[in-house]
Amino acid sequence: MKTPLILIASIFLFLTSCSESKPVKFERDGVSITSPTGWGITDEENIDDLGYYLSVEKDGFDSSGIITITWVNGEMDINEWVDIYKEELVNNIIYKNSKLNFKSIVEGSFNDINSTSLKFTASILGLDHEGDIHFFYEGDKTFAILIQQATEDNAANKPGFDLIEKSFSVE
């Protein structure tokens, strides 16, 4: 009699632990975003009081959507930061053997903020990925916002990416 009760309790715990993340509003140093339902803040770090790093990912074992927001307090030369960011990705273990390919730098925008934009492609664990990194000044900060996903997840990730982008603000 105890076995069915333990089994039912285990199934209940498993099902409730697999529920989607609820929307969360992130606010720090005048920067705010909302992570939508089904997305969660997975990492954040104060960078020695010189800036901040935030990572928001789509829930699920088979999901690929990720957006990272990094800022440096004050102004930093955008071209220099593009070079530093590219070098960090090239040397990152995830991208090391991914056939990481950067496209040409173009003018772009993130939530109606003019940006310097860098698109890239990679093959991570044999799955084609695409990404875009936006670099810009806003307020008294210099931002780098990386958006990445498996190419096949583009349609599934678009609503989440759009909500995060539209909710982005800097005081």
Secondary structure, 3 states (H helix, E strand, C coil): CHHHHHHHHHHHHHHHHCCCCCCEEEEECCEEEEECCCEEEEEEEECCCCEEEEEEEECCCCCCCEEEEEEEECCCCHHHHHHHHHHHHHHCCCCCCCCCEEEEEEEEEECCEEEEEEEEEEEECCEEEEEEEEEEEECCEEEEEEEEEEHHHHHHHHHHHHHHHHHCEEC
